[in-house]
Every structure is written in C-alpha cells, then in structure tokens.
Amino acid sequence: METLAWMQAKLPEFLKDLEAFVRRESPSKDLKGLMEAAAFLEEAFGPLQGRLSRKDTPLGPILLLKREGEGAPVLVLCHYDTVHPRGSFPEPFRVERDRAVGPGVYDMKGGIVALLYALRHAEATGRKLPPLEILFTPDEEIGSKESRPLIEAAARKARAVLVLEPPTAEGDLKVARKGVGLYRLKALGKAAHQGVEPEKGVNAILELAHQIVRVAALEDREKGTTLGPNVVAGGTVSNVVAEEAWVEIDLRAWTLEEVKRVEEGLKSLTPILPGARLELSGGLNRPPMEPTAESLALFEKARTIGEALGLSLRPGRVGGGSDGNFTAALGVPTLDGLGLFGGDAHQKTEYVVVSEIPRRTALLAELLYAL
Ligand SMILES: [Zn+2]
C-alpha cells in the first residue's frame, strides 16, 4: 500500500518529532511542562490546514484544530498529559533495538505524532479528509475535569469519534471500556472513653467493618463488575471509641445497568450497630463505553483497512476508562485504541515498537480517508 510505503520513508523524521515531543515532559498538573508540550503541538500542527485555537485552563491549555468540510465532523481525541512525574525515566527518550522508550511515548504522545503524519500524508498526496475537530487535552489522566464539557459539546455534533489511546497489549482496537465510579462510605458513631464508659460509645470502625463486607458482596465477577474497598481510615487514638471511619470504593462495570444495580445497593445499606449512621458520597467518574451497532460498524471499517496492511485487529474490551467513555455514553459511535503499538503503559518502561509505527500510522490515515 502506497500510504504504508510513505509512512515507512518518513519513519526517521517521525522518530525525531516523537523524541522532541516526549522530551517535553508533561505530567498532569505540571503547568510549565504542559505549556511546553502545548507549544510543540502548536509548532507541529499550526502549519497544517485548518484553524488552531487555544483555551487556557487551570489544568493546562486545551487546543482545538478545526478543519472545515461538508457534513458533520469526525472528532479526534488526544490527551498530552502523562502519569509520570518529571524525571521518572533515566533518560526522557531512548531507542533500544526495536523499542522507543519514554514518558508518555505510548500513552499517548505516540498516537498524537501518528495523527500528525496522517495529516501530513493527506496534504502531501492531496487525498480528501472528512471535516475534522481535533482536541488536545491536558487532564485526561486525572479525570478530564476541564476538558469534559468541550469533549461532550464537540461529540454531540460529530458523526464519529476516534480516540488515539494505544491499542490493547495484543494490538487490538478498543470498542468497550468499563465505567469507573469512585464512592466514599462514611460511618458515624459516638466517641467515649474506652476504659471508663465504653458502653456509651458507638464504634464507627466496627460499623464500617460490617458494611465493607456488604459492599464487597455487591460484586458480580461473572458480569465483570468489581468493587474495590481500597482505602480505609478512621478513629483518633486507641483509648477513644472511634467516632468516624470511612472507606473509598472503586467500582468498575461494563454496563450502566450494573452501575445502577451497585449504586442502589450502596444507597440501601443501613447501619447495623444501634446509634450508628452512614453517609454515602461520590459517583460515576466515567460511564461505561458500551459497543453499539454503529461503533462496531466503525470498528469493521478499521478492521478491513488493517487487513490490507497485514494487521488482524479484533474488537478489544478493557477495564480502564478514557475520554471515549464520555462520547460513547452520548450515543456517538466511538472507536478507541488507534494509537501506536507498544506496552508497559503507566510504567517506567513504557515503550512503542518502532517497526510497527508505519502500519499503525497508515491505518489511522486510511481510516480518516474512509470516513
Ligand atoms: Zn491515555
């Protein structure tokens, strides 16, 4: 395929751009680093066709590249923050045999550079792209608080959403992601002197211990619904009956139906010890990304293109969330995992496979042409 040959010829240049981008370390909330990475994006994408605009937020700049055209646009989601504190890697970028290693190289700066080359390919060859809206966001790894309203507004008028998160470990695209909820259950009791009059107290830790067992019983592993009571705290000193205790619970589920079942279960918990009270707070951070006929049709397009490139892609399902969860929940066909092939996401050994870069980049370009 000609596109593949073009991408292969561009590989050395691609690696230089990837290195320049990855070297500008941009952990979430590190405003200086995020500004520098945003400046790279402006330099790289600015000269391309379309209008690049910028909105500064307390969590870093959000960039939008708009290319006009006929009909509803295709929305492309990219985040340029990473989970790695500055200086986590011995070197911010290195190539070892067939691996390029660096903070965010895989999740998802590599995907962003792939998009850059897909757009450059379109301009070099004059091939027609659909109207595009491309969002570059600085806060995905910390829940997309600032970006979410813009992502949802853009998705509502989009014909499809492509997410440049990396593919699964096996190289598959992502059509389903679990929803992610975070809840805090607090038990309130009554303090009393543990030695003098313990009978006047109500032990919040004991109350919470009973409740945690009930919370865990809401799991349904067969349906893939998990509940992790993973942080717990309570009490003050050992000779005072504990007045307060709380637990933080991580919920993951494939469907909204399961989320609702669990939430109802959490809300209907009642105190066991006389005089104890319970308070529940928190909620769903990212709704489940459930596959629909339209999103599977989008996947099928990508699969066919992949086949011509020698890739056998399957519709992957993963437990972690992305900004694709927001757009899929609005009913907009969403395909995720269109970034670069590699591994060790969120680890200090995060890498992309160099020899696979041209195929993944060609896949992205051809998919854009096909939309
Ligand atoms: Zn990511």
Boltz pocket constraint, residues with backbone or C-beta under 6 A from the ligand:
constraints:
  - pocket:
      binder: B
      contacts: [[A, 79], [A, 107], [A, 108], [A, 140], [A, 165]]
      max_distance: 6.0
